[in-house]
């Protein structure tokens, strides 16, 4: 019996040491500021809600922490898409006015490397702005900073919640400078090759519900000769 207890304790403390080493690994560098944040080129900034129930539609496998919305939306429980989520949301401009519709599909990436500080998600956006056109966004996102500074502290809290003010870029690639690939699809964006970055602002997070108060933002850097009068 004592050997069983020793084995259980060994596994437990081994898991604790592994988790601590992963969380506090000094060799994991923080994600750098995106060059789009300080660009001199013209940009388009679009905001959206990071809370599932504040969007038009949000769905996943039905077993995830984040609830689907609305309640009767089909769930993505089939094996090939079980690790995928889909969202339809209203995109808002800098004055918080509805500017268009965004559709985002995200899947957990097989390239995730936790010891490298890479908790990766592959995602694509289709954004339609009435009267202006549409564009596609292809990106790899890294949620390591989000997990380390928001999710992990929530689990450590006796209340199973986190409150604060976390802001970070989640775009990790495929651009060499941690930018997303943006391709114009129609209208004034037709034929444009652009760069973009997605950022996330979180103020409250719950172990039971996931994001409670959060907003996302897409910033698209336009080519040097782009759409007159757009900001």
Backbone torsions as a table, in degrees:
resi	resn	phi	psi	omega
1	UNK	NA	-39.0	-178.2
2	UNK	-64.3	-30.1	178.8
3	UNK	-70.8	-35.5	176.7
4	UNK	-65.1	-45.0	178.6
5	UNK	-61.7	-42.6	179.2
6	UNK	-62.5	-39.6	178.9
7	UNK	-64.4	-45.7	-179.8
8	UNK	-62.2	-45.4	178.8
9	UNK	-64.0	-37.3	179.0
10	UNK	-64.5	-43.6	178.0
11	UNK	-63.8	-42.8	-178.5
12	UNK	-62.0	-51.5	-178.0
13	UNK	-68.6	-30.8	175.8
14	UNK	-63.7	-41.3	178.4
15	UNK	-65.7	-39.4	178.4
16	UNK	-63.4	-45.7	179.8
17	UNK	-63.9	-39.8	178.6
18	UNK	-61.8	-46.6	-179.3
19	UNK	-64.2	-43.2	179.8
20	UNK	-63.7	-41.4	178.9
21	UNK	-63.4	-36.2	179.8
22	UNK	-71.0	-44.0	-177.1
23	UNK	-69.4	-41.8	-172.5
24	UNK	-105.6	18.8	179.3
25	UNK	-58.1	114.9	-176.7
26	UNK	-72.2	-13.1	-177.3
27	UNK	-88.5	-5.2	176.5
28	UNK	-84.8	115.5	-178.7
29	UNK	-83.1	150.5	177.5
30	UNK	-72.6	148.5	178.8
31	UNK	-65.3	132.9	-175.9
32	UNK	-76.3	158.1	177.1
33	UNK	-65.5	133.8	-179.6
34	UNK	-67.6	140.4	177.7
35	UNK	-63.6	-21.9	179.2
36	UNK	-67.0	-27.1	-179.7
37	UNK	-62.6	-29.5	-177.2
38	UNK	-119.7	21.4	-177.6
39	UNK	-70.1	152.0	174.5
40	UNK	-93.2	-7.5	-179.4
41	UNK	-80.3	164.1	179.9
42	UNK	-69.0	140.4	-179.2
43	UNK	-132.2	158.9	171.1
44	UNK	-116.5	128.8	-179.9
45	UNK	-116.8	127.0	-178.3
46	UNK	-127.9	129.1	-179.3
47	UNK	-105.5	154.8	177.3
48	UNK	-153.4	162.8	-179.1
49	UNK	-80.1	140.9	176.7
50	UNK	-96.6	8.5	179.7
51	UNK	-106.3	126.6	-171.4
52	UNK	-57.1	-41.8	-174.7
53	UNK	-76.6	-4.4	177.9
54	UNK	-99.8	5.8	178.6
55	UNK	-105.5	173.2	178.6
56	UNK	-69.0	-41.4	-178.3
57	UNK	-154.1	141.3	171.5
58	UNK	-148.2	130.7	179.6
59	UNK	-144.2	153.8	176.8
60	UNK	-150.2	-151.6	-176.7
61	UNK	-78.1	-2.3	179.6
62	UNK	84.4	-7.5	-180.0
63	UNK	-111.6	-5.2	-177.1
64	UNK	-74.3	164.5	179.8
65	UNK	-62.3	-39.3	-177.4
66	UNK	-80.7	122.6	-177.6
67	UNK	-70.4	148.7	173.8
68	UNK	-74.1	158.9	-179.8
69	UNK	-153.2	134.4	-7.4
70	UNK	-68.5	176.5	-171.6
71	UNK	-61.2	-32.1	-175.2
72	UNK	-93.2	11.7	-179.7
73	UNK	-69.7	139.2	178.4
74	UNK	-60.3	140.3	180.0
75	UNK	-94.8	154.1	-177.0
76	UNK	-96.8	67.2	-173.7
77	UNK	-93.2	-11.0	-179.6
78	UNK	-63.7	145.6	-172.6
79	UNK	-52.9	-45.7	-176.8
80	UNK	-65.1	-22.4	-176.2
81	UNK	-122.1	18.1	-175.2
82	UNK	-65.2	-27.0	-179.6
83	UNK	-102.4	28.8	-177.6
84	UNK	-118.2	146.9	172.7
85	UNK	-127.6	153.3	179.7
86	UNK	-134.0	141.5	-177.7
87	UNK	-139.9	139.5	169.9
88	UNK	-119.5	126.2	-172.4
89	UNK	-141.6	159.7	174.0
90	UNK	-85.2	127.2	176.5
91	UNK	-93.4	132.3	-176.7
92	UNK	-116.5	147.8	-178.8
93	UNK	-84.2	-172.2	-176.4
94	UNK	-64.1	-21.2	178.3
95	UNK	-97.4	13.3	179.1
96	UNK	65.5	25.2	176.0
97	UNK	-94.2	143.1	176.0
98	UNK	-56.5	126.9	-177.5
99	UNK	-117.2	-18.4	-178.7
100	UNK	171.0	-166.3	-177.9
101	UNK	-121.0	137.6	176.3
102	UNK	-122.5	136.9	175.8
103	UNK	-118.9	122.1	-178.3
104	UNK	-122.6	133.1	176.2
105	UNK	-122.6	127.1	-175.9
106	UNK	-128.7	143.1	176.9
107	UNK	-138.1	143.1	176.3
108	UNK	-61.1	138.0	-176.0
109	UNK	-92.5	140.1	176.2
110	UNK	-74.3	-8.8	-178.9
111	UNK	-91.1	7.0	178.2
112	UNK	-58.3	132.1	177.3
113	UNK	-135.3	95.5	-173.1
114	UNK	-62.9	-38.0	-178.4
115	UNK	-70.4	-13.2	174.0
116	UNK	-98.0	4.9	-177.7
117	UNK	71.6	35.3	-177.5
118	UNK	-124.3	98.4	175.0
119	UNK	-107.0	88.7	-162.3
120	UNK	-97.6	147.7	175.6
121	UNK	-135.0	132.5	173.7
122	UNK	-93.5	130.7	-177.6
123	UNK	-144.9	157.7	175.4
124	UNK	-135.5	147.2	174.8
125	UNK	-119.0	145.3	162.0
126	UNK	-122.0	119.3	-177.1
127	UNK	-119.0	126.7	178.2
128	UNK	-118.2	124.1	178.6
129	UNK	-114.8	106.6	-177.6
130	UNK	-53.3	133.9	179.2
131	UNK	82.8	-7.9	-178.5
132	UNK	-122.7	-38.7	179.3
133	UNK	131.0	-165.0	-176.3
134	UNK	-137.3	156.3	175.5
135	UNK	-147.6	161.2	179.7
136	UNK	-112.3	144.0	177.2
137	UNK	-122.9	126.6	175.5
138	UNK	-117.1	126.5	-177.0
139	UNK	-152.4	160.4	167.0
140	UNK	-109.9	130.0	-179.6
141	UNK	-110.1	146.9	177.5
142	UNK	-120.1	115.9	-177.3
143	UNK	-103.2	20.9	-178.7
144	UNK	-63.8	-48.5	179.8
145	UNK	-61.8	-39.6	177.2
146	UNK	-61.8	-44.3	179.2
147	UNK	-66.1	-45.7	-175.1
148	UNK	-67.3	-38.6	-171.5
149	UNK	-101.7	-12.2	-179.7
150	UNK	-121.7	-59.2	-173.8
151	UNK	-67.3	-49.9	-178.8
152	UNK	-60.3	-46.2	176.3
153	UNK	-61.5	-31.0	177.5
154	UNK	-64.6	-41.1	178.1
155	UNK	-68.4	-30.6	179.2
156	UNK	-77.0	-21.9	-178.1
157	UNK	-71.9	140.8	178.2
158	UNK	-65.3	-23.7	179.1
159	UNK	-90.9	-1.1	-178.6
160	UNK	56.8	34.4	177.7
161	UNK	-140.0	161.2	174.5
162	UNK	-132.2	136.0	174.2
163	UNK	-133.0	138.4	-178.1
164	UNK	173.7	-145.1	179.5
165	UNK	-148.9	93.4	179.9
166	UNK	-109.2	130.7	178.8
167	UNK	-135.6	128.5	179.6
168	UNK	-161.3	154.4	172.7
169	UNK	-78.9	134.5	177.4
170	UNK	-104.9	-13.3	178.0
171	UNK	-68.1	131.5	-174.9
172	UNK	-121.0	-16.1	-176.8
173	UNK	173.9	-172.5	12.0
174	UNK	-83.5	-3.8	179.0
175	UNK	-63.9	146.4	-177.8
176	UNK	-61.9	-25.0	-179.2
177	UNK	-102.0	31.6	178.3
178	UNK	59.6	47.6	177.3
179	UNK	-122.0	156.9	177.6
180	UNK	-87.6	157.2	174.9
181	UNK	-91.9	123.5	-177.8
182	UNK	-119.1	127.9	-177.6
183	UNK	-123.4	125.7	177.6
184	UNK	-67.0	139.8	-177.5
185	UNK	-113.2	-33.1	-178.1
186	UNK	-162.2	172.3	177.4
187	UNK	63.5	-141.1	-178.0
188	UNK	-69.3	-15.0	179.4
189	UNK	-91.3	-6.6	-174.3
190	UNK	-55.8	127.2	177.2
191	UNK	83.7	-1.3	-177.7
192	UNK	-85.3	137.5	169.6
193	UNK	-109.2	119.8	-171.8
194	UNK	-131.9	175.5	175.1
195	UNK	-119.9	155.6	179.7
196	UNK	-150.2	167.9	175.4
197	UNK	-147.5	139.2	176.2
198	UNK	-107.6	133.4	178.1
199	UNK	-123.9	162.7	-176.7
200	UNK	-136.2	135.6	176.1
201	UNK	-120.2	121.8	-176.3
202	UNK	-122.3	134.6	179.0
203	UNK	-118.3	-21.7	177.8
204	UNK	-153.7	138.8	-178.3
205	UNK	-142.6	138.5	-176.2
206	UNK	-123.2	138.2	176.4
207	UNK	-60.6	-34.8	-177.3
208	UNK	-78.5	-33.6	-171.6
209	UNK	-119.9	-11.3	-174.8
210	UNK	81.4	-143.1	-179.0
211	UNK	-61.1	126.9	177.6
212	UNK	-103.2	-38.0	176.0
213	UNK	-139.5	108.1	-175.2
214	UNK	-158.5	149.2	177.1
215	UNK	-136.2	145.4	175.7
216	UNK	-112.0	164.7	-178.6
217	UNK	-149.2	132.4	173.1
218	UNK	-107.7	125.1	176.1
219	UNK	-116.9	121.0	-177.4
220	UNK	-110.3	125.0	177.7
221	UNK	-90.5	119.5	-177.4
222	UNK	-83.5	155.8	175.9
223	UNK	-61.1	162.0	-179.4
224	UNK	-52.3	-38.8	175.3
225	UNK	-109.5	101.1	-172.4
226	UNK	-126.0	-135.1	-173.7
227	UNK	-92.3	114.6	179.8
228	UNK	-58.3	136.3	173.4
229	UNK	80.6	3.3	179.9
230	UNK	-94.4	137.4	176.9
231	UNK	-139.3	NA	NA
